[in-house]
Amino acid sequence: MCKRSNIGTLTILLLMISVPLIALITIWFLILRSPETITIEFDQPKIVSEGFRGGTSYIYLMNLDGSGWVRLVEGSMPDASPDGKRIAYVADKEGRCLHLLSFDTMDDICLTSPVPVRNPRWSPEGEKITFTSVYDGIHQVFVINVGTAGDTAHSSYMRKITDERFGAMLPAFSGDGEWVYYNLPFRHRNLMRMRISGRGNPEPVAETRSDWYSHASVHPVDEGIVFSGVRSRRLYYLKEPGGRRETLVSMPVTADPILFPRWIPGSREIIFCAQLERENTPQIYVMDIDEKQPRRITDSAERIRWRSASVIK
């Protein structure tokens, strides 16, 4: 009887401890960790970025000076819509599905499952997204209509606009939204552009045999193009397609390439990720292309490997 009594008492004590503990853990998981509880104040410009830490990529939001950063969701390759109300990103856990995250409602919608995508970029009017996906075993450029931020329905209609023999990568819209710029990963690794209708022939933008041009971004007003030289570790600027390239930043060849330069809306500034000060990991920088004086935004002590960044104004 004594042993049974002790066992019963122990069971009751365990229940008394475990039930409240389970309840607290459940509340923490459902409420504190829920994306719907994130409060975002857009009282100043924000940076949307991808940071790699602990073997996983996450989407972060921070102020333009690098302060007040918040981890939003697990994913990669984010790009903010022109009105700043939505983020397009790749959900790595869901087979690289294209997702839309709304800041107004925190709704997170998959648009392309089960089609894997890479490098989504918004059109200037905010109603289309371009990205790359595999077609017949080769990466090609696609465009999808997603509507405006107020729409509740999202189109699943995807149009392939390139037919490159060796593939096409890293697309970006022109400032007028009529063209998509992309790079060829093998054939001399040139920058090209194609009309979003898919009609006509692709046109060369910048050609090289010694470098690998990549990560283009087109200014929304004057159509100036910034892009990365992966092999040379340089950041370039073209005033117009086919023009003479200008070197904005040059880095040691031992550093990581400069990643994803983007124009900051309403300015002559760009934002990009690099190791300009020999940091252990790439950091986020902002630079006026006329002054050519990069300033670091993030703190290398955080040990986050920043991979891309864009600005919401």
C-alpha positions in Angstrom: 0.0 0.0 0.0 2.8 2.4 0.8 4.5 1.9 -2.6 1.2 2.4 -4.4 0.6 5.5 -2.4 4.1 6.9 -3.2 3.6 6.2 -6.9 0.2 7.9 -6.9 1.6 10.9 -5.1 4.6 11.1 -7.5 2.2 10.9 -10.5 0.1 13.7 -9.2 3.1 15.9 -8.6 4.4 15.2 -12.1 1.0 16.1 -13.5 0.9 19.3 -11.5 4.3 20.3 -12.8 4.0 19.1 -16.4 0.5 20.5 -17.3 1.3 24.1 -16.5 4.7 23.7 -18.2 3.1 22.3 -21.4 0.6 25.1 -21.3 3.3 27.8 -21.1 5.3 26.2 -23.9 2.1 26.1 -26.1 1.4 29.7 -25.4 5.0 30.7 -26.1 4.9 28.8 -29.4 1.5 29.9 -30.6 1.6 33.5 -29.5 5.1 34.8 -28.9 6.6 32.9 -31.9 3.7 33.6 -34.2 4.4 35.9 -37.2 1.0 37.6 -36.6 2.3 39.1 -33.4 5.2 41.0 -35.1 4.6 44.7 -34.9 6.4 46.6 -37.7 6.5 50.4 -37.6 7.2 52.0 -41.0 8.1 55.4 -39.6 11.4 55.3 -41.5 13.0 53.4 -44.4 13.6 49.7 -43.9 16.0 47.2 -45.2 14.7 43.7 -46.2 17.5 41.2 -46.2 18.6 37.6 -46.2 20.9 36.5 -43.4 22.5 33.1 -43.1 23.1 31.9 -39.6 23.4 28.5 -38.0 22.9 26.6 -41.2 19.6 28.3 -42.1 18.6 31.4 -44.1 16.1 33.9 -42.6 14.4 37.0 -43.8 15.2 40.1 -41.7 13.8 43.6 -41.5 15.9 46.5 -40.1 16.2 50.2 -40.1 18.3 51.9 -42.8 21.1 52.4 -40.2 21.2 48.7 -39.3 19.4 49.1 -36.0 16.2 47.5 -34.8 16.4 44.3 -36.9 13.7 41.7 -36.6 13.7 38.2 -37.9 10.5 37.7 -40.0 10.5 34.2 -41.4 12.7 31.4 -42.6 13.5 31.8 -46.3 15.9 33.3 -48.8 16.2 35.8 -51.7 13.7 38.4 -50.5 12.6 41.4 -52.6 10.3 44.1 -51.4 7.4 45.3 -53.6 7.6 48.9 -54.9 4.9 50.1 -52.5 6.6 48.4 -49.5 3.6 46.3 -48.5 4.7 42.8 -49.6 7.9 40.7 -49.8 8.5 38.1 -52.4 10.9 35.4 -51.2 11.8 31.7 -51.6 10.6 29.3 -48.9 13.4 26.8 -48.7 11.5 24.3 -46.5 8.7 24.1 -49.1 10.8 23.0 -52.1 11.8 26.6 -52.9 8.3 27.7 -53.5 7.7 31.4 -54.3 6.0 33.1 -51.4 4.3 36.5 -50.8 4.4 37.9 -47.3 2.0 40.8 -46.7 2.9 43.4 -44.0 -0.7 44.5 -43.6 -2.1 41.1 -42.6 1.1 38.9 -42.2 -0.5 36.5 -44.7 2.1 34.2 -46.2 1.0 32.7 -49.5 2.8 30.2 -51.8 2.3 31.0 -55.5 4.3 28.3 -57.4 4.1 25.0 -55.4 5.4 22.5 -56.4 7.6 24.5 -58.9 11.0 25.5 -57.3 12.1 29.0 -58.1 15.1 31.3 -57.5 15.8 35.1 -57.3 12.3 36.7 -57.4 12.2 40.4 -58.4 9.3 42.8 -58.6 8.2 44.8 -61.6 8.1 48.6 -61.2 4.3 48.8 -60.9 4.2 46.0 -58.4 1.9 43.6 -60.3 4.4 41.1 -61.7 7.4 39.1 -60.4 10.2 37.7 -62.5 12.2 34.7 -61.4 14.1 31.7 -62.7 12.9 28.1 -62.6 13.9 24.8 -64.3 12.4 24.0 -67.6 13.5 20.8 -69.4 16.4 20.6 -67.0 17.6 24.1 -67.6 17.0 27.4 -65.7 15.0 29.9 -67.7 13.4 33.2 -66.8 9.6 33.4 -66.0 7.1 36.1 -65.2 4.1 35.7 -63.0 1.2 38.2 -62.5 0.4 38.7 -58.8 -1.9 41.7 -58.8 -1.8 44.6 -56.5 -1.5 44.6 -52.7 -5.3 44.9 -52.3 -6.1 41.8 -54.3 -7.0 38.6 -52.4 -6.7 36.3 -55.5 -3.3 35.5 -56.9 -2.7 34.3 -60.4 -0.9 31.0 -60.9 -0.2 31.8 -64.5 3.6 31.6 -65.2 5.0 32.6 -68.6 8.5 31.5 -69.7 10.2 34.4 -71.6 13.6 33.0 -72.3 14.8 30.0 -74.3 18.6 30.1 -73.7 20.4 27.0 -74.6 22.6 27.0 -71.6 20.2 28.7 -69.2 19.4 32.1 -67.8 19.8 33.3 -64.3 19.3 36.3 -61.9 16.5 38.3 -63.7 15.6 41.9 -62.9 13.0 44.3 -64.5 14.0 47.4 -66.4 12.8 50.7 -65.0 9.9 50.9 -67.5 8.9 47.3 -66.8 9.1 46.4 -70.5 12.3 44.3 -70.3 13.9 41.7 -68.0 17.6 41.7 -67.6 19.4 38.4 -66.8 22.8 36.8 -67.1 24.1 33.8 -69.1 25.8 31.4 -66.7 28.0 29.8 -69.2 28.3 31.4 -72.6 30.9 34.1 -71.8 28.6 35.0 -68.8 27.2 38.1 -70.4 24.4 40.3 -69.3 21.3 40.1 -71.6 17.8 41.5 -71.7 14.5 40.2 -73.2 11.1 41.8 -73.6 8.6 40.5 -71.0 6.3 39.5 -73.9 8.9 36.9 -74.9 8.8 38.1 -78.5 11.8 39.0 -80.5 15.4 38.1 -79.8 17.4 38.7 -76.6 19.7 41.7 -76.7 23.2 41.9 -75.2 23.6 44.5 -72.5 27.3 44.0 -71.4 29.7 41.5 -72.9 32.9 40.0 -71.5 35.2 37.0 -72.0 37.3 37.6 -68.8 34.6 38.1 -66.1 31.2 36.8 -65.0 28.6 39.5 -65.0 25.8 38.9 -62.6 23.2 40.4 -60.1 22.0 43.3 -62.3 19.7 46.1 -61.0 18.2 48.7 -63.3 17.5 52.3 -62.0 13.7 52.9 -62.2 14.1 56.4 -63.7 17.3 56.8 -65.8 17.7 53.1 -66.6 21.3 53.0 -65.3 22.5 49.5 -64.6 24.6 48.3 -61.6 26.0 44.8 -61.6 28.6 42.5 -60.1 31.7 41.1 -61.7 31.9 37.7 -59.9 35.4 36.8 -61.1 37.0 40.2 -60.8 35.3 41.0 -57.5 34.2 44.4 -58.8 31.0 46.4 -58.8 30.2 48.0 -62.2 27.9 50.7 -63.5 26.5 51.1 -67.1 24.8 54.4 -68.1 22.9 52.5 -70.8 22.9 49.0 -72.4 26.0 48.6 -74.6 27.7 51.5 -73.0 31.1 51.7 -71.4 31.3 50.1 -67.9 32.5 52.1 -64.9 34.1 50.4 -61.9 32.4 51.6 -58.7 34.1 49.2 -56.2 37.1 46.9 -56.5 37.9 44.2 -53.9 40.7 41.6 -53.4 40.1 38.4 -55.4 40.3 36.4 -52.2 37.1 38.0 -50.9 33.6 36.8 -51.6 32.0 38.4 -54.7 29.8 41.5 -54.3 26.3 40.3 -54.0 22.9 41.7 -55.2 23.5 45.4 -55.7 20.1 47.1 -55.7 19.1 50.7 -56.3 17.5 52.5 -53.3 14.2 54.1 -54.4 14.3 57.8 -55.2 18.1 58.1 -55.0 21.4 57.5 -56.7 22.4 55.2 -53.9 22.7 51.4 -54.0 22.7 48.8 -51.3 24.8 45.6 -51.6 26.5 42.8 -49.6 30.3 42.6 -49.5 33.5 42.1 -47.5 35.0 45.5 -48.1 36.7 45.8 -44.7 37.9 42.2 -44.7 35.1 41.1 -42.4 34.7 37.4 -41.6 31.3 37.4 -43.3 29.7 39.6 -46.0 28.0 42.8 -44.5 25.5 45.2 -45.9 26.8 48.4 -47.4 25.1 51.6 -48.9 26.9 53.8 -51.4 26.1 56.9 -53.5 27.4 55.9 -57.0 28.7 59.4 -57.7 30.7 59.7 -54.4 31.8 56.0 -54.4 32.3 56.0 -50.6 30.6 52.8 -49.2 29.4 52.9 -45.6 28.8 49.7 -43.7 25.3 49.2 -42.2 25.5 46.0 -40.3 27.8 44.8 -37.5 30.2 42.0 -38.3 30.1 40.9 -34.7 26.6 39.5 -35.2 28.1 36.6 -37.2 25.3 36.7 -39.7 26.3 36.1 -43.3 24.3 38.7 -45.2 23.4 37.6 -48.7 21.0 40.2 -50.2 19.3 43.4 -49.2 16.7 45.9 -50.7 15.1 49.0 -49.3 11.5 50.0 -48.5 10.8 53.7 -48.5 
